[in-house]
Amino acid sequence: HIKKATQGKAIIMLLSDHGYRYASNAENYYSNLAAIYRPDGVYGSYYDSISNVNQFRVLFNQYFHQNFEILPDRAADK
């Protein structure tokens, strides 16, 4: 609906803040859901292990020509 209503010009990000809390192992506990749609189709700076702390930094740096530092990807309590 968002893409249709904006003729595909909206940036859409879907981010979760943590993985499944009742996971049997810590790996799943820290797995986040992250999905992004960019109308320009440029996804080259995104990588499999990108954490939420860097999602908007990459977007702002590329799409809005900012210069935010990319921070280490890690879980808060690891």
PyMOL Python script that loads the backbone (N, CA, C, O; Angstrom):
from pymol import cmd

cmd.read_pdbstr("""\
ATOM      1  N   HIS A   1       0.820  -1.189   0.000  1.00  0.00           N
ATOM      2  CA  HIS A   1       0.000   0.000   0.000  1.00  0.00           C
ATOM      3  C   HIS A   1       0.876   1.269   0.000  1.00  0.00           C
ATOM      4  O   HIS A   1       0.578   2.229  -0.711  1.00  0.00           O
ATOM      5  N   ILE A   2       1.934   1.268   0.785  1.00  0.00           N
ATOM      6  CA  ILE A   2       2.809   2.454   0.854  1.00  0.00           C
ATOM      7  C   ILE A   2       3.451   2.727  -0.504  1.00  0.00           C
ATOM      8  O   ILE A   2       3.464   3.865  -0.973  1.00  0.00           O
ATOM      9  N   LYS A   3       3.978   1.687  -1.126  1.00  0.00           N
ATOM     10  CA  LYS A   3       4.614   1.868  -2.436  1.00  0.00           C
ATOM     11  C   LYS A   3       3.613   2.372  -3.463  1.00  0.00           C
ATOM     12  O   LYS A   3       3.936   3.251  -4.261  1.00  0.00           O
ATOM     13  N   LYS A   4       2.413   1.831  -3.453  1.00  0.00           N
ATOM     14  CA  LYS A   4       1.388   2.263  -4.403  1.00  0.00           C
ATOM     15  C   LYS A   4       0.983   3.710  -4.143  1.00  0.00           C
ATOM     16  O   LYS A   4       0.858   4.499  -5.079  1.00  0.00           O
ATOM     17  N   ALA A   5       0.776   4.063  -2.865  1.00  0.00           N
ATOM     18  CA  ALA A   5       0.323   5.409  -2.513  1.00  0.00           C
ATOM     19  C   ALA A   5       1.374   6.480  -2.814  1.00  0.00           C
ATOM     20  O   ALA A   5       1.030   7.646  -3.004  1.00  0.00           O
ATOM     21  N   THR A   6       2.649   6.093  -2.858  1.00  0.00           N
ATOM     22  CA  THR A   6       3.728   7.056  -3.100  1.00  0.00           C
ATOM     23  C   THR A   6       4.375   6.867  -4.471  1.00  0.00           C
ATOM     24  O   THR A   6       5.431   7.436  -4.747  1.00  0.00           O
ATOM     25  N   GLN A   7       3.740   6.068  -5.327  1.00  0.00           N
ATOM     26  CA  GLN A   7       4.282   5.746  -6.644  1.00  0.00           C
ATOM     27  C   GLN A   7       5.702   5.177  -6.535  1.00  0.00           C
ATOM     28  O   GLN A   7       6.544   5.430  -7.397  1.00  0.00           O
ATOM     29  N   GLY A   8       5.959   4.414  -5.480  1.00  0.00           N
ATOM     30  CA  GLY A   8       7.260   3.774  -5.284  1.00  0.00           C
ATOM     31  C   GLY A   8       8.361   4.704  -4.829  1.00  0.00           C
ATOM     32  O   GLY A   8       9.534   4.335  -4.896  1.00  0.00           O
ATOM     33  N   LYS A   9       8.028   5.903  -4.367  1.00  0.00           N
ATOM     34  CA  LYS A   9       9.049   6.888  -3.994  1.00  0.00           C
ATOM     35  C   LYS A   9       9.371   6.920  -2.500  1.00  0.00           C
ATOM     36  O   LYS A   9      10.258   7.661  -2.078  1.00  0.00           O
ATOM     37  N   ALA A  10       8.666   6.131  -1.703  1.00  0.00           N
ATOM     38  CA  ALA A  10       8.906   6.122  -0.258  1.00  0.00           C
ATOM     39  C   ALA A  10      10.060   5.194   0.092  1.00  0.00           C
ATOM     40  O   ALA A  10      10.248   4.160  -0.549  1.00  0.00           O
ATOM     41  N   ILE A  11      10.823   5.559   1.099  1.00  0.00           N
ATOM     42  CA  ILE A  11      11.801   4.666   1.700  1.00  0.00           C
ATOM     43  C   ILE A  11      11.064   3.939   2.816  1.00  0.00           C
ATOM     44  O   ILE A  11      10.444   4.571   3.671  1.00  0.00           O
ATOM     45  N   ILE A  12      11.133   2.610   2.806  1.00  0.00           N
ATOM     46  CA  ILE A  12      10.422   1.817   3.802  1.00  0.00           C
ATOM     47  C   ILE A  12      11.435   0.975   4.559  1.00  0.00           C
ATOM     48  O   ILE A  12      12.183   0.206   3.957  1.00  0.00           O
ATOM     49  N   MET A  13      11.460   1.119   5.894  1.00  0.00           N
ATOM     50  CA  MET A  13      12.324   0.295   6.747  1.00  0.00           C
ATOM     51  C   MET A  13      11.462  -0.392   7.785  1.00  0.00           C
ATOM     52  O   MET A  13      10.627   0.240   8.432  1.00  0.00           O
ATOM     53  N   LEU A  14      11.670  -1.688   7.942  1.00  0.00           N
ATOM     54  CA  LEU A  14      11.018  -2.479   8.973  1.00  0.00           C
ATOM     55  C   LEU A  14      12.119  -3.077   9.828  1.00  0.00           C
ATOM     56  O   LEU A  14      12.907  -3.894   9.352  1.00  0.00           O
ATOM     57  N   LEU A  15      12.177  -2.672  11.098  1.00  0.00           N
ATOM     58  CA  LEU A  15      13.234  -3.131  12.002  1.00  0.00           C
ATOM     59  C   LEU A  15      12.624  -3.653  13.289  1.00  0.00           C
ATOM     60  O   LEU A  15      11.693  -3.054  13.827  1.00  0.00           O
ATOM     61  N   SER A  16      13.147  -4.771  13.785  1.00  0.00           N
ATOM     62  CA  SER A  16      12.756  -5.255  15.113  1.00  0.00           C
ATOM     63  C   SER A  16      13.869  -4.906  16.092  1.00  0.00           C
ATOM     64  O   SER A  16      14.989  -4.596  15.687  1.00  0.00           O
ATOM     65  N   ASP A  17      13.559  -4.959  17.368  1.00  0.00           N
ATOM     66  CA  ASP A  17      14.575  -4.601  18.359  1.00  0.00           C
ATOM     67  C   ASP A  17      15.265  -5.811  18.976  1.00  0.00           C
ATOM     68  O   ASP A  17      16.262  -5.647  19.680  1.00  0.00           O
ATOM     69  N   HIS A  18      14.771  -7.008  18.737  1.00  0.00           N
ATOM     70  CA  HIS A  18      15.438  -8.220  19.212  1.00  0.00           C
ATOM     71  C   HIS A  18      14.820  -9.417  18.518  1.00  0.00           C
ATOM     72  O   HIS A  18      13.784  -9.312  17.861  1.00  0.00           O
ATOM     73  N   GLY A  19      15.473 -10.552  18.676  1.00  0.00           N
ATOM     74  CA  GLY A  19      14.948 -11.788  18.108  1.00  0.00           C
ATOM     75  C   GLY A  19      13.965 -12.440  19.048  1.00  0.00           C
ATOM     76  O   GLY A  19      13.503 -11.828  20.012  1.00  0.00           O
ATOM     77  N   TYR A  20      13.650 -13.681  18.761  1.00  0.00           N
ATOM     78  CA  TYR A  20      12.700 -14.465  19.536  1.00  0.00           C
ATOM     79  C   TYR A  20      13.224 -14.646  20.957  1.00  0.00           C
ATOM     80  O   TYR A  20      14.287 -15.237  21.147  1.00  0.00           O
ATOM     81  N   ARG A  21      12.500 -14.151  21.955  1.00  0.00           N
ATOM     82  CA  ARG A  21      12.974 -14.129  23.348  1.00  0.00           C
ATOM     83  C   ARG A  21      13.009 -15.492  24.015  1.00  0.00           C
ATOM     84  O   ARG A  21      13.681 -15.654  25.033  1.00  0.00           O
ATOM     85  N   TYR A  22      12.309 -16.469  23.476  1.00  0.00           N
ATOM     86  CA  TYR A  22      12.293 -17.795  24.104  1.00  0.00           C
ATOM     87  C   TYR A  22      13.125 -18.787  23.305  1.00  0.00           C
ATOM     88  O   TYR A  22      12.844 -19.985  23.290  1.00  0.00           O
ATOM     89  N   ALA A  23      14.139 -18.278  22.650  1.00  0.00           N
ATOM     90  CA  ALA A  23      15.014 -19.117  21.832  1.00  0.00           C
ATOM     91  C   ALA A  23      15.823 -20.056  22.713  1.00  0.00           C
ATOM     92  O   ALA A  23      16.132 -19.739  23.862  1.00  0.00           O
ATOM     93  N   SER A  24      16.158 -21.204  22.167  1.00  0.00           N
ATOM     94  CA  SER A  24      16.944 -22.176  22.921  1.00  0.00           C
ATOM     95  C   SER A  24      18.438 -21.850  22.899  1.00  0.00           C
ATOM     96  O   SER A  24      19.216 -22.473  23.622  1.00  0.00           O
ATOM     97  N   ASN A  25      18.846 -20.877  22.075  1.00  0.00           N
ATOM     98  CA  ASN A  25      20.255 -20.490  22.048  1.00  0.00           C
ATOM     99  C   ASN A  25      20.371 -18.970  21.885  1.00  0.00           C
ATOM    100  O   ASN A  25      19.453 -18.315  21.390  1.00  0.00           O
ATOM    101  N   ALA A  26      21.478 -18.442  22.297  1.00  0.00           N
ATOM    102  CA  ALA A  26      21.684 -16.989  22.298  1.00  0.00           C
ATOM    103  C   ALA A  26      21.738 -16.410  20.885  1.00  0.00           C
ATOM    104  O   ALA A  26      21.416 -15.238  20.691  1.00  0.00           O
ATOM    105  N   GLU A  27      22.136 -17.202  19.904  1.00  0.00           N
ATOM    106  CA  GLU A  27      22.238 -16.695  18.536  1.00  0.00           C
ATOM    107  C   GLU A  27      20.877 -16.177  18.048  1.00  0.00           C
ATOM    108  O   GLU A  27      20.802 -15.090  17.475  1.00  0.00           O
ATOM    109  N   ASN A  28      19.824 -16.931  18.268  1.00  0.00           N
ATOM    110  CA  ASN A  28      18.486 -16.502  17.859  1.00  0.00           C
ATOM    111  C   ASN A  28      17.968 -15.362  18.725  1.00  0.00           C
ATOM    112  O   ASN A  28      17.177 -14.536  18.268  1.00  0.00           O
ATOM    113  N   TYR A  29      18.405 -15.321  19.946  1.00  0.00           N
ATOM    114  CA  TYR A  29      17.966 -14.286  20.878  1.00  0.00           C
ATOM    115  C   TYR A  29      18.344 -12.896  20.368  1.00  0.00           C
ATOM    116  O   TYR A  29      17.608 -11.934  20.591  1.00  0.00           O
ATOM    117  N   TYR A  30      19.456 -12.786  19.704  1.00  0.00           N
ATOM    118  CA  TYR A  30      19.939 -11.496  19.215  1.00  0.00           C
ATOM    119  C   TYR A  30      19.649 -11.255  17.735  1.00  0.00           C
ATOM    120  O   TYR A  30      20.068 -10.234  17.190  1.00  0.00           O
ATOM    121  N   SER A  31      18.953 -12.160  17.086  1.00  0.00           N
ATOM    122  CA  SER A  31      18.640 -11.985  15.669  1.00  0.00           C
ATOM    123  C   SER A  31      17.526 -10.955  15.502  1.00  0.00           C
ATOM    124  O   SER A  31      16.442 -11.109  16.066  1.00  0.00           O
ATOM    125  N   ASN A  32      17.793  -9.919  14.736  1.00  0.00           N
ATOM    126  CA  ASN A  32      16.806  -8.875  14.456  1.00  0.00           C
ATOM    127  C   ASN A  32      16.208  -9.093  13.082  1.00  0.00           C
ATOM    128  O   ASN A  32      16.827  -9.692  12.203  1.00  0.00           O
ATOM    129  N   LEU A  33      14.999  -8.598  12.915  1.00  0.00           N
ATOM    130  CA  LEU A  33      14.374  -8.545  11.602  1.00  0.00           C
ATOM    131  C   LEU A  33      14.692  -7.182  11.018  1.00  0.00           C
ATOM    132  O   LEU A  33      14.494  -6.162  11.678  1.00  0.00           O
ATOM    133  N   ALA A  34      15.179  -7.152   9.800  1.00  0.00           N
ATOM    134  CA  ALA A  34      15.460  -5.883   9.129  1.00  0.00           C
ATOM    135  C   ALA A  34      15.123  -6.035   7.651  1.00  0.00           C
ATOM    136  O   ALA A  34      15.600  -6.949   6.980  1.00  0.00           O
ATOM    137  N   ALA A  35      14.297  -5.128   7.162  1.00  0.00           N
ATOM    138  CA  ALA A  35      13.945  -5.109   5.744  1.00  0.00           C
ATOM    139  C   ALA A  35      13.897  -3.657   5.300  1.00  0.00           C
ATOM    140  O   ALA A  35      13.405  -2.796   6.030  1.00  0.00           O
ATOM    141  N   ILE A  36      14.401  -3.388   4.115  1.00  0.00           N
ATOM    142  CA  ILE A  36      14.411  -2.024   3.610  1.00  0.00           C
ATOM    143  C   ILE A  36      14.049  -2.021   2.136  1.00  0.00           C
ATOM    144  O   ILE A  36      14.456  -2.900   1.378  1.00  0.00           O
ATOM    145  N   TYR A  37      13.282  -1.024   1.745  1.00  0.00           N
ATOM    146  CA  TYR A  37      13.003  -0.747   0.340  1.00  0.00           C
ATOM    147  C   TYR A  37      13.447   0.681   0.076  1.00  0.00           C
ATOM    148  O   TYR A  37      13.044   1.614   0.770  1.00  0.00           O
ATOM    149  N   ARG A  38      14.276   0.831  -0.933  1.00  0.00           N
ATOM    150  CA  ARG A  38      14.736   2.158  -1.362  1.00  0.00           C
ATOM    151  C   ARG A  38      14.352   2.355  -2.812  1.00  0.00           C
ATOM    152  O   ARG A  38      14.640   1.499  -3.648  1.00  0.00           O
ATOM    153  N   PRO A  39      13.709   3.464  -3.126  1.00  0.00           N
ATOM    154  CA  PRO A  39      13.296   3.684  -4.514  1.00  0.00           C
ATOM    155  C   PRO A  39      14.459   3.757  -5.492  1.00  0.00           C
ATOM    156  O   PRO A  39      14.281   3.495  -6.681  1.00  0.00           O
ATOM    157  N   ASP A  40      15.651   4.111  -5.007  1.00  0.00           N
ATOM    158  CA  ASP A  40      16.803   4.182  -5.911  1.00  0.00           C
ATOM    159  C   ASP A  40      17.437   2.814  -6.150  1.00  0.00           C
ATOM    160  O   ASP A  40      18.284   2.679  -7.034  1.00  0.00           O
ATOM    161  N   GLY A  41      17.041   1.791  -5.375  1.00  0.00           N
ATOM    162  CA  GLY A  41      17.555   0.437  -5.560  1.00  0.00           C
ATOM    163  C   GLY A  41      18.995   0.238  -5.156  1.00  0.00           C
ATOM    164  O   GLY A  41      19.590  -0.780  -5.511  1.00  0.00           O
ATOM    165  N   VAL A  42      19.588   1.183  -4.417  1.00  0.00           N
ATOM    166  CA  VAL A  42      20.991   1.095  -4.017  1.00  0.00           C
ATOM    167  C   VAL A  42      21.079   0.431  -2.643  1.00  0.00           C
ATOM    168  O   VAL A  42      20.694   1.021  -1.633  1.00  0.00           O
ATOM    169  N   TYR A  43      21.588  -0.797  -2.614  1.00  0.00           N
ATOM    170  CA  TYR A  43      21.684  -1.566  -1.376  1.00  0.00           C
ATOM    171  C   TYR A  43      23.110  -2.022  -1.090  1.00  0.00           C
ATOM    172  O   TYR A  43      23.325  -2.813  -0.173  1.00  0.00           O
ATOM    173  N   GLY A  44      24.080  -1.545  -1.848  1.00  0.00           N
ATOM    174  CA  GLY A  44      25.454  -2.034  -1.765  1.00  0.00           C
ATOM    175  C   GLY A  44      26.133  -1.889  -0.426  1.00  0.00           C
ATOM    176  O   GLY A  44      27.015  -2.689  -0.110  1.00  0.00           O
ATOM    177  N   SER A  45      25.766  -0.905   0.382  1.00  0.00           N
ATOM    178  CA  SER A  45      26.427  -0.711   1.676  1.00  0.00           C
ATOM    179  C   SER A  45      25.783  -1.511   2.805  1.00  0.00           C
ATOM    180  O   SER A  45      26.294  -1.518   3.925  1.00  0.00           O
ATOM    181  N   TYR A  46      24.676  -2.180   2.526  1.00  0.00           N
ATOM    182  CA  TYR A  46      24.053  -3.050   3.528  1.00  0.00           C
ATOM    183  C   TYR A  46      24.738  -4.404   3.471  1.00  0.00           C
ATOM    184  O   TYR A  46      25.146  -4.844   2.397  1.00  0.00           O
ATOM    185  N   TYR A  47      24.869  -5.067   4.602  1.00  0.00           N
ATOM    186  CA  TYR A  47      25.560  -6.348   4.669  1.00  0.00           C
ATOM    187  C   TYR A  47      24.799  -7.247   5.628  1.00  0.00           C
ATOM    188  O   TYR A  47      24.010  -6.762   6.439  1.00  0.00           O
ATOM    189  N   ASP A  48      25.028  -8.553   5.544  1.00  0.00           N
ATOM    190  CA  ASP A  48      24.248  -9.536   6.295  1.00  0.00           C
ATOM    191  C   ASP A  48      24.256  -9.314   7.804  1.00  0.00           C
ATOM    192  O   ASP A  48      23.250  -9.576   8.464  1.00  0.00           O
ATOM    193  N   SER A  49      25.348  -8.847   8.358  1.00  0.00           N
ATOM    194  CA  SER A  49      25.453  -8.712   9.814  1.00  0.00           C
ATOM    195  C   SER A  49      25.225  -7.279  10.304  1.00  0.00           C
ATOM    196  O   SER A  49      25.578  -6.969  11.442  1.00  0.00           O
ATOM    197  N   ILE A  50      24.650  -6.405   9.488  1.00  0.00           N
ATOM    198  CA  ILE A  50      24.425  -5.018   9.905  1.00  0.00           C
ATOM    199  C   ILE A  50      23.447  -5.002  11.078  1.00  0.00           C
ATOM    200  O   ILE A  50      22.421  -5.682  11.056  1.00  0.00           O
ATOM    201  N   SER A  51      23.776  -4.227  12.085  1.00  0.00           N
ATOM    202  CA  SER A  51      22.903  -4.110  13.247  1.00  0.00           C
ATOM    203  C   SER A  51      22.049  -2.849  13.124  1.00  0.00           C
ATOM    204  O   SER A  51      22.300  -1.985  12.284  1.00  0.00           O
ATOM    205  N   ASN A  52      21.047  -2.770  13.975  1.00  0.00           N
ATOM    206  CA  ASN A  52      20.136  -1.628  13.903  1.00  0.00           C
ATOM    207  C   ASN A  52      20.850  -0.301  14.106  1.00  0.00           C
ATOM    208  O   ASN A  52      20.412   0.719  13.575  1.00  0.00           O
ATOM    209  N   VAL A  53      21.931  -0.295  14.856  1.00  0.00           N
ATOM    210  CA  VAL A  53      22.644   0.953  15.112  1.00  0.00           C
ATOM    211  C   VAL A  53      23.172   1.572  13.813  1.00  0.00           C
ATOM    212  O   VAL A  53      23.384   2.783  13.746  1.00  0.00           O
ATOM    213  N   ASN A  54      23.383   0.757  12.796  1.00  0.00           N
ATOM    214  CA  ASN A  54      23.931   1.261  11.535  1.00  0.00           C
ATOM    215  C   ASN A  54      22.917   1.365  10.399  1.00  0.00           C
ATOM    216  O   ASN A  54      23.236   1.931   9.353  1.00  0.00           O
ATOM    217  N   GLN A  55      21.728   0.845  10.570  1.00  0.00           N
ATOM    218  CA  GLN A  55      20.734   0.879   9.492  1.00  0.00           C
ATOM    219  C   GLN A  55      20.456   2.300   9.004  1.00  0.00           C
ATOM    220  O   GLN A  55      20.529   2.580   7.808  1.00  0.00           O
ATOM    221  N   PHE A  56      20.138   3.188   9.937  1.00  0.00           N
ATOM    222  CA  PHE A  56      19.828   4.562   9.541  1.00  0.00           C
ATOM    223  C   PHE A  56      21.087   5.325   9.150  1.00  0.00           C
ATOM    224  O   PHE A  56      21.018   6.224   8.312  1.00  0.00           O
ATOM    225  N   ARG A  57      22.224   4.992   9.729  1.00  0.00           N
ATOM    226  CA  ARG A  57      23.478   5.651   9.363  1.00  0.00           C
ATOM    227  C   ARG A  57      23.801   5.406   7.889  1.00  0.00           C
ATOM    228  O   ARG A  57      24.171   6.333   7.168  1.00  0.00           O
ATOM    229  N   VAL A  58      23.662   4.164   7.448  1.00  0.00           N
ATOM    230  CA  VAL A  58      23.911   3.843   6.042  1.00  0.00           C
ATOM    231  C   VAL A  58      22.901   4.575   5.157  1.00  0.00           C
ATOM    232  O   VAL A  58      23.271   5.170   4.145  1.00  0.00           O
ATOM    233  N   LEU A  59      21.639   4.528   5.540  1.00  0.00           N
ATOM    234  CA  LEU A  59      20.607   5.207   4.756  1.00  0.00           C
ATOM    235  C   LEU A  59      20.868   6.700   4.657  1.00  0.00           C
ATOM    236  O   LEU A  59      20.838   7.261   3.562  1.00  0.00           O
ATOM    237  N   PHE A  60      21.125   7.350   5.788  1.00  0.00           N
ATOM    238  CA  PHE A  60      21.351   8.796   5.789  1.00  0.00           C
ATOM    239  C   PHE A  60      22.621   9.166   5.032  1.00  0.00           C
ATOM    240  O   PHE A  60      22.642  10.165   4.313  1.00  0.00           O
ATOM    241  N   ASN A  61      23.678   8.373   5.185  1.00  0.00           N
ATOM    242  CA  ASN A  61      24.929   8.658   4.477  1.00  0.00           C
ATOM    243  C   ASN A  61      24.746   8.587   2.967  1.00  0.00           C
ATOM    244  O   ASN A  61      25.227   9.456   2.241  1.00  0.00           O
ATOM    245  N   GLN A  62      24.061   7.571   2.499  1.00  0.00           N
ATOM    246  CA  GLN A  62      23.924   7.397   1.051  1.00  0.00           C
ATOM    247  C   GLN A  62      22.807   8.248   0.464  1.00  0.00           C
ATOM    248  O   GLN A  62      23.005   8.946  -0.531  1.00  0.00           O
ATOM    249  N   TYR A  63      21.650   8.186   1.077  1.00  0.00           N
ATOM    250  CA  TYR A  63      20.482   8.804   0.455  1.00  0.00           C
ATOM    251  C   TYR A  63      20.417  10.306   0.698  1.00  0.00           C
ATOM    252  O   TYR A  63      19.960  11.062  -0.158  1.00  0.00           O
ATOM    253  N   PHE A  64      20.879  10.733   1.875  1.00  0.00           N
ATOM    254  CA  PHE A  64      20.802  12.147   2.241  1.00  0.00           C
ATOM    255  C   PHE A  64      22.179  12.807   2.320  1.00  0.00           C
ATOM    256  O   PHE A  64      22.300  13.924   2.822  1.00  0.00           O
ATOM    257  N   HIS A  65      23.212  12.129   1.830  1.00  0.00           N
ATOM    258  CA  HIS A  65      24.576  12.660   1.713  1.00  0.00           C
ATOM    259  C   HIS A  65      25.125  13.164   3.052  1.00  0.00           C
ATOM    260  O   HIS A  65      25.728  14.234   3.128  1.00  0.00           O
ATOM    261  N   GLN A  66      24.902  12.372   4.103  1.00  0.00           N
ATOM    262  CA  GLN A  66      25.452  12.688   5.417  1.00  0.00           C
ATOM    263  C   GLN A  66      26.784  11.963   5.582  1.00  0.00           C
ATOM    264  O   GLN A  66      27.231  11.251   4.683  1.00  0.00           O
ATOM    265  N   ASN A  67      27.410  12.152   6.738  1.00  0.00           N
ATOM    266  CA  ASN A  67      28.699  11.523   6.997  1.00  0.00           C
ATOM    267  C   ASN A  67      28.728  10.927   8.403  1.00  0.00           C
ATOM    268  O   ASN A  67      29.642  11.196   9.183  1.00  0.00           O
ATOM    269  N   PHE A  68      27.705  10.105   8.720  1.00  0.00           N
ATOM    270  CA  PHE A  68      27.672   9.464  10.033  1.00  0.00           C
ATOM    271  C   PHE A  68      28.667   8.315  10.075  1.00  0.00           C
ATOM    272  O   PHE A  68      28.784   7.547   9.120  1.00  0.00           O
ATOM    273  N   GLU A  69      29.374   8.206  11.177  1.00  0.00           N
ATOM    274  CA  GLU A  69      30.329   7.119  11.377  1.00  0.00           C
ATOM    275  C   GLU A  69      29.576   5.796  11.478  1.00  0.00           C
ATOM    276  O   GLU A  69      28.533   5.725  12.128  1.00  0.00           O
ATOM    277  N   ILE A  70      30.098   4.749  10.840  1.00  0.00           N
ATOM    278  CA  ILE A  70      29.543   3.408  10.981  1.00  0.00           C
ATOM    279  C   ILE A  70      30.138   2.812  12.251  1.00  0.00           C
ATOM    280  O   ILE A  70      31.358   2.727  12.395  1.00  0.00           O
ATOM    281  N   LEU A  71      29.276   2.404  13.161  1.00  0.00           N
ATOM    282  CA  LEU A  71      29.692   1.913  14.474  1.00  0.00           C
ATOM    283  C   LEU A  71      29.859   0.394  14.451  1.00  0.00           C
ATOM    284  O   LEU A  71      29.348  -0.279  13.556  1.00  0.00           O
ATOM    285  N   PRO A  72      30.580  -0.144  15.444  1.00  0.00           N
ATOM    286  CA  PRO A  72      30.721  -1.611  15.508  1.00  0.00           C
ATOM    287  C   PRO A  72      29.355  -2.267  15.665  1.00  0.00           C
ATOM    288  O   PRO A  72      28.517  -1.782  16.425  1.00  0.00           O
ATOM    289  N   ASP A  73      29.126  -3.365  14.952  1.00  0.00           N
ATOM    290  CA  ASP A  73      27.893  -4.130  15.059  1.00  0.00           C
ATOM    291  C   ASP A  73      28.045  -5.129  16.188  1.00  0.00           C
ATOM    292  O   ASP A  73      28.865  -6.044  16.111  1.00  0.00           O
ATOM    293  N   ARG A  74      27.252  -4.955  17.242  1.00  0.00           N
ATOM    294  CA  ARG A  74      27.314  -5.878  18.376  1.00  0.00           C
ATOM    295  C   ARG A  74      26.019  -5.771  19.164  1.00  0.00           C
ATOM    296  O   ARG A  74      25.294  -4.782  19.056  1.00  0.00           O
ATOM    297  N   ALA A  75      25.734  -6.790  19.953  1.00  0.00           N
ATOM    298  CA  ALA A  75      24.576  -6.782  20.844  1.00  0.00           C
ATOM    299  C   ALA A  75      24.927  -5.953  22.080  1.00  0.00           C
ATOM    300  O   ALA A  75      26.084  -5.933  22.500  1.00  0.00           O
ATOM    301  N   ALA A  76      23.959  -5.284  22.656  1.00  0.00           N
ATOM    302  CA  ALA A  76      24.195  -4.373  23.773  1.00  0.00           C
ATOM    303  C   ALA A  76      24.820  -5.037  24.980  1.00  0.00           C
ATOM    304  O   ALA A  76      25.671  -4.437  25.637  1.00  0.00           O
ATOM    305  N   ASP A  77      24.422  -6.258  25.290  1.00  0.00           N
ATOM    306  CA  ASP A  77      24.949  -6.900  26.500  1.00  0.00           C
ATOM    307  C   ASP A  77      25.902  -8.050  26.204  1.00  0.00           C
ATOM    308  O   ASP A  77      26.058  -8.952  27.027  1.00  0.00           O
ATOM    309  N   LYS A  78      26.535  -8.028  25.049  1.00  0.00           N
ATOM    310  CA  LYS A  78      27.554  -9.038  24.732  1.00  0.00           C
ATOM    311  C   LYS A  78      28.918  -8.512  25.054  1.00  0.00           C
ATOM    312  O   LYS A  78      29.912  -9.212  24.859  1.00  0.00           O
TER     313      LYS A  78
END
""", "prot")
cmd.dss("prot")
cmd.show_as("cartoon", "prot")
cmd.util.cbc("prot")
cmd.orient("prot")
